[in-house]
Amino acid sequence: MRRYRRNPHAAGRVIDGLAFVVTPSDNKLHTLNAAATRLWTLASEVPITAADAAEALTATYEVDAATAATDAAACLDDLVAREIFFVVE
């Protein structure tokens, strides 16, 4: 099962409900939307799975489980592509 964790070298802070993250490889500032901020916060202590992410989105927003699963997978893929999250096998 794939697990996702925050890049331990990325610096981030949540301000007014949105996360701002600087990735060390390119020194870029990334502003995360509310859903991505929820996942960033969720993964602050331990790695998360796509199912954990979908469950968090379902609990936070008025969205059905199938939509949450699709959105969570897309969000996690984006966070990995930007090196904000890493995949842990």
C-alpha positions as CSV (number, residue, x, y, z in Angstrom):
1,M,0.0,0.0,0.0
2,R,1.3,3.4,-1.0
3,R,1.8,5.9,1.8
4,Y,2.6,9.5,1.4
5,R,4.6,11.8,3.7
6,R,5.5,15.4,3.8
7,N,8.9,16.3,2.4
8,P,10.9,16.7,5.7
9,H,13.1,19.3,4.0
10,A,10.2,21.5,2.8
11,A,9.3,24.5,5.0
12,G,5.6,25.2,5.4
13,R,3.1,27.1,7.5
14,V,-0.6,27.4,7.5
15,I,-1.9,31.0,7.5
16,D,-5.6,31.8,7.4
17,G,-6.5,28.2,6.5
18,L,-4.0,27.9,3.5
19,A,-0.6,26.2,3.6
20,F,2.4,27.9,2.1
21,V,5.2,25.5,1.4
22,V,8.8,26.2,0.1
23,T,10.4,23.2,-1.6
24,P,14.2,23.0,-1.1
25,S,15.1,21.6,-4.6
26,D,13.9,24.7,-6.4
27,N,13.3,27.2,-3.6
28,K,9.8,27.8,-4.9
29,L,6.8,28.9,-2.8
30,H,3.7,26.8,-3.3
31,T,0.3,28.0,-2.1
32,L,-1.9,25.0,-1.4
33,N,-5.7,25.2,-1.7
34,A,-8.0,24.2,1.2
35,A,-8.1,20.5,0.3
36,A,-4.4,20.2,-0.2
37,T,-3.9,22.1,3.1
38,R,-6.1,19.6,4.8
39,L,-3.8,16.8,3.5
40,W,-0.7,18.7,4.4
41,T,-2.0,19.0,8.0
42,L,-3.1,15.4,8.1
43,A,0.3,14.2,7.1
44,S,2.1,16.3,9.7
45,E,2.9,13.4,12.1
46,V,2.7,10.2,10.1
47,P,2.5,9.1,6.5
48,I,-1.0,8.8,5.0
49,T,-2.7,6.6,2.4
50,A,-5.0,7.7,-0.4
51,A,-7.8,6.2,1.6
52,D,-6.9,8.3,4.6
53,A,-6.8,11.4,2.4
54,A,-10.2,10.6,0.9
55,E,-11.7,10.0,4.3
56,A,-10.4,13.3,5.5
57,L,-11.9,15.1,2.5
58,T,-15.3,13.4,2.9
59,A,-15.3,14.4,6.6
60,T,-14.3,18.0,5.9
61,Y,-16.3,18.7,2.7
62,E,-19.8,17.8,1.5
63,V,-18.6,15.3,-1.1
64,D,-19.4,11.7,-1.7
65,A,-16.8,8.9,-1.2
66,A,-16.1,8.3,-4.9
67,T,-15.5,12.0,-5.6
68,A,-13.3,12.3,-2.6
69,A,-11.2,9.3,-3.6
70,T,-10.7,10.7,-7.1
71,D,-9.9,14.2,-5.8
72,A,-7.5,12.9,-3.1
73,A,-5.6,10.8,-5.6
74,A,-5.2,13.7,-7.9
75,C,-4.1,16.0,-5.1
76,L,-1.6,13.5,-3.8
77,D,-0.2,13.0,-7.3
78,D,0.2,16.8,-7.6
79,L,1.9,17.1,-4.2
80,V,4.4,14.4,-5.1
81,A,5.1,16.0,-8.5
82,R,5.9,19.3,-6.8
83,E,8.1,17.4,-4.2
84,I,5.9,18.6,-1.4
85,F,5.1,15.0,-0.5
86,F,7.1,11.8,-1.1
87,V,5.8,8.3,-1.6
88,V,6.8,5.8,1.1
89,E,6.3,2.2,0.1
